């Protein structure tokens, strides 16, 4: 599938148009509605509940975004939807609830979170949800195995993208094996993933990988997370669209 024009037609609000001062929590339906009202596309994240539902939530732990503790994956949907988000008090939406609210009003770029452990249950659940959805929807992940799985099992379902950065040396990537780090850094998974678009870390621009994929393969590049004028200028030169927070889209 080639990347559709809607994928980079408008700035993309990072986890919705979140604003703690206004009670709009990241990845909440309120933040999604605010993004739509502003004319923006939306990026969201999904994690898998204990009973196999895709929950619109970024962290694998509940502590930062709710007043609960522990892993999201240890609770089922009913338990998770009793928890209020710290900013604004909304409940954690499921991906079906999120899509039902958005409808076809704006593009949604959905990031599938992964522990890089080969578990494809979330990918399969998202594919099941995405199948009947009529609106503009793209799927992406840091984990090339997830995108390779979707490419092999559900090719044509939605545009598929890789989220990437220049290297994988930091603490955040401690769960990856040395081989996984090398594969991601070298983009050596390309024959298996064949991404339709790239989502690249703005502070790692310019970089040969997005430059070559954009120039030689025609892959659109969106860049994250743009918050400052300096980042906005880098994005304007080296990417096709921004994933932003705050006033960076102005």
HUNORQUI-V37687 format. One record per residue. N is the residue number from 1. RES is the residue in three letters. PHI is phi as a letter, one per 40 degrees, with the letter a starting at -180 (none if undefined). PSI is psi in whole degrees, -180 to 180 (999 if undefined). OMEGA is omega in radians with two decimals (* if undefined). Layout:
# HUNORQUI-V37687
N/RES/PHI/PSI/OMEGA, N/RES/PHI/PSI/OMEGA
This chain:
# HUNORQUI-V37687
1/UNK/none/127/3.03, 2/UNK/c/154/-3.07, 3/UNK/c/128/3.12, 4/UNK/c/158/-3.08, 5/UNK/c/-31/-3.09, 6/UNK/c/-18/-3.06, 7/UNK/c/-35/-3.12, 8/UNK/b/22/-3.07, 9/UNK/c/-25/-3.10, 10/UNK/a/154/3.09, 11/UNK/d/150/-3.02, 12/UNK/b/120/-3.12, 13/UNK/c/123/-3.06, 14/UNK/c/112/-3.08, 15/UNK/f/36/-3.05, 16/UNK/g/175/3.13, 17/UNK/c/72/-3.06, 18/UNK/c/145/3.13, 19/UNK/a/100/-3.08, 20/UNK/d/-36/-3.12, 21/UNK/c/-27/3.13, 22/UNK/c/7/-3.13, 23/UNK/g/27/-3.13, 24/UNK/b/97/-3.10, 25/UNK/c/151/3.06, 26/UNK/d/142/3.12, 27/UNK/g/18/3.09, 28/UNK/c/161/3.07, 29/UNK/c/-35/3.08, 30/UNK/c/-42/3.10, 31/UNK/c/-34/3.07, 32/UNK/c/-44/3.12, 33/UNK/c/-38/3.11, 34/UNK/c/-39/3.10, 35/UNK/c/-44/3.12, 36/UNK/c/-43/3.13, 37/UNK/c/-31/3.13, 38/UNK/c/-4/-3.14, 39/UNK/g/21/-3.08, 40/UNK/b/157/2.88, 41/UNK/c/172/-3.07, 42/UNK/b/139/2.90, 43/UNK/b/139/3.05, 44/UNK/b/169/3.12, 45/UNK/b/151/3.05, 46/UNK/b/141/3.04, 47/UNK/b/161/-3.10, 48/UNK/c/129/3.06, 49/UNK/c/170/-3.13, 50/UNK/c/-34/-3.12, 51/UNK/c/17/2.91, 52/UNK/g/20/3.09, 53/UNK/c/148/3.07, 54/UNK/c/116/-3.13, 55/UNK/b/136/-3.14, 56/UNK/c/98/-2.99, 57/UNK/a/140/-3.06, 58/UNK/c/-51/-2.97, 59/UNK/c/153/3.01, 60/UNK/c/-15/3.09, 61/UNK/b/147/-3.04, 62/UNK/c/-13/-2.88, 63/UNK/c/-44/-3.03, 64/UNK/c/-37/-2.95, 65/UNK/b/-14/3.08, 66/UNK/b/-178/3.07, 67/UNK/c/8/3.08, 68/UNK/c/170/3.10, 69/UNK/b/164/3.09, 70/UNK/g/175/-3.07, 71/UNK/c/139/3.05, 72/UNK/d/-39/-3.06, 73/UNK/c/-11/3.13, 74/UNK/c/-1/-3.11, 75/UNK/b/149/3.10, 76/UNK/c/176/-3.06, 77/UNK/d/-46/-3.09, 78/UNK/d/-41/3.12, 79/UNK/c/-44/-3.09, 80/UNK/c/-34/-3.08, 81/UNK/c/4/2.93, 82/UNK/c/-10/-3.06, 83/UNK/c/132/3.10, 84/UNK/c/137/3.01, 85/UNK/c/142/-3.08, 86/UNK/d/-43/-3.13, 87/UNK/c/104/3.01, 88/UNK/g/-22/3.05, 89/UNK/g/4/3.07, 90/UNK/c/161/3.04, 91/UNK/c/159/3.12, 92/UNK/c/122/-3.13, 93/UNK/c/151/2.90, 94/UNK/c/162/3.10, 95/UNK/c/-41/3.05, 96/UNK/d/-40/3.10, 97/UNK/c/-41/-3.13, 98/UNK/c/-47/-3.13, 99/UNK/c/-39/3.13, 100/UNK/c/-37/-3.14, 101/UNK/c/-40/-3.13, 102/UNK/c/-39/-3.06, 103/UNK/g/-136/3.12, 104/UNK/b/23/-2.99, 105/UNK/c/-23/3.14, 106/UNK/a/156/3.07, 107/UNK/c/145/3.06, 108/UNK/b/129/3.05, 109/UNK/b/113/-2.98, 110/UNK/b/121/3.12, 111/UNK/c/123/3.09, 112/UNK/c/115/3.12, 113/UNK/c/155/-3.05, 114/UNK/a/148/3.01, 115/UNK/c/8/3.14, 116/UNK/f/38/-3.05, 117/UNK/b/9/3.11, 118/UNK/g/3/3.14, 119/UNK/c/117/-3.07, 120/UNK/b/15/-3.14, 121/UNK/c/-41/3.12, 122/UNK/c/-44/3.12, 123/UNK/d/-42/-3.14, 124/UNK/c/-39/3.12, 125/UNK/c/-42/3.12, 126/UNK/c/-40/3.10, 127/UNK/c/-40/3.11, 128/UNK/c/-41/-3.14, 129/UNK/c/-41/-3.05, 130/UNK/c/-29/-3.06, 131/UNK/d/-54/-3.10, 132/UNK/c/-2/-3.09, 133/UNK/c/130/-3.04, 134/UNK/c/-12/-3.07, 135/UNK/c/171/3.10, 136/UNK/c/117/-3.04, 137/UNK/b/131/3.04, 138/UNK/b/151/-3.12, 139/UNK/b/141/3.14, 140/UNK/a/164/3.09, 141/UNK/a/153/2.94, 142/UNK/c/-28/-3.03, 143/UNK/c/110/-3.13, 144/UNK/c/-25/3.12, 145/UNK/c/-35/3.10, 146/UNK/c/-47/-3.13, 147/UNK/c/-37/3.08, 148/UNK/c/-39/3.10, 149/UNK/c/-47/3.12, 150/UNK/c/-37/3.12, 151/UNK/c/-42/-3.09, 152/UNK/c/-36/-3.01, 153/UNK/c/-26/-3.01, 154/UNK/b/39/-3.12, 155/UNK/d/132/-3.13, 156/UNK/g/-7/-3.14, 157/UNK/c/-45/-3.10, 158/UNK/a/159/2.99, 159/UNK/d/137/-3.09, 160/UNK/b/134/-3.09, 161/UNK/b/158/3.05, 162/UNK/b/132/2.98, 163/UNK/c/131/-2.99, 164/UNK/a/166/3.05, 165/UNK/a/-179/-2.97, 166/UNK/c/-38/3.13, 167/UNK/a/170/-3.04, 168/UNK/b/46/-3.03, 169/UNK/c/-17/-2.99, 170/UNK/c/177/-3.12, 171/UNK/d/-36/-3.09, 172/UNK/d/-28/-3.05, 173/UNK/b/21/-3.07, 174/UNK/c/-26/-3.10, 175/UNK/c/-15/-3.11, 176/UNK/c/143/3.01, 177/UNK/c/166/3.10, 178/UNK/c/-37/3.13, 179/UNK/c/-41/3.10, 180/UNK/c/-41/3.11, 181/UNK/c/-43/3.12, 182/UNK/c/-43/-3.13, 183/UNK/c/-45/-3.13, 184/UNK/c/-44/-3.09, 185/UNK/c/-36/-3.12, 186/UNK/c/-4/-3.06, 187/UNK/f/35/-3.07, 188/UNK/c/-7/3.12, 189/UNK/c/-1/-3.01, 190/UNK/d/-43/-3.13, 191/UNK/c/-28/3.14, 192/UNK/c/-38/-3.06, 193/UNK/c/-38/-3.10, 194/UNK/f/59/-3.02, 195/UNK/c/148/3.06, 196/UNK/c/-20/3.12, 197/UNK/a/166/-3.13, 198/UNK/b/137/3.04, 199/UNK/b/109/-2.91, 200/UNK/b/144/3.13, 201/UNK/c/124/-3.00, 202/UNK/c/-34/-3.11, 203/UNK/c/-4/3.05, 204/UNK/b/17/3.05, 205/UNK/c/142/-0.09, 206/UNK/c/161/-3.13, 207/UNK/a/146/-3.09, 208/UNK/d/-37/-3.07, 209/UNK/c/-58/3.12, 210/UNK/c/-33/3.14, 211/UNK/c/-47/-3.09, 212/UNK/c/-41/3.13, 213/UNK/c/-38/3.14, 214/UNK/c/-43/-3.04, 215/UNK/c/-46/-3.03, 216/UNK/c/-32/-3.10, 217/UNK/b/-11/3.14, 218/UNK/g/19/3.13, 219/UNK/c/129/3.01, 220/UNK/c/143/-3.13, 221/UNK/b/119/2.94, 222/UNK/b/151/-3.04, 223/UNK/b/142/-3.00, 224/UNK/b/159/-0.43, 225/UNK/b/119/-3.03, 226/UNK/c/120/-3.10, 227/UNK/b/-19/-3.01, 228/UNK/b/161/3.07, 229/UNK/d/-37/3.12, 230/UNK/c/-44/3.09, 231/UNK/c/-37/3.13, 232/UNK/c/-40/3.13, 233/UNK/c/-41/3.10, 234/UNK/c/-42/3.13, 235/UNK/c/-41/-3.12, 236/UNK/c/-31/-3.11, 237/UNK/c/-37/-2.93, 238/UNK/b/-2/-3.09, 239/UNK/b/174/-3.10, 240/UNK/b/-20/3.13, 241/UNK/a/159/-3.12, 242/UNK/b/148/2.83, 243/UNK/b/116/-2.88, 244/UNK/b/163/2.93, 245/UNK/b/154/3.09, 246/UNK/g/-140/-3.05, 247/UNK/c/14/-3.03, 248/UNK/c/-21/-3.13, 249/UNK/c/-13/-3.09, 250/UNK/c/999/*
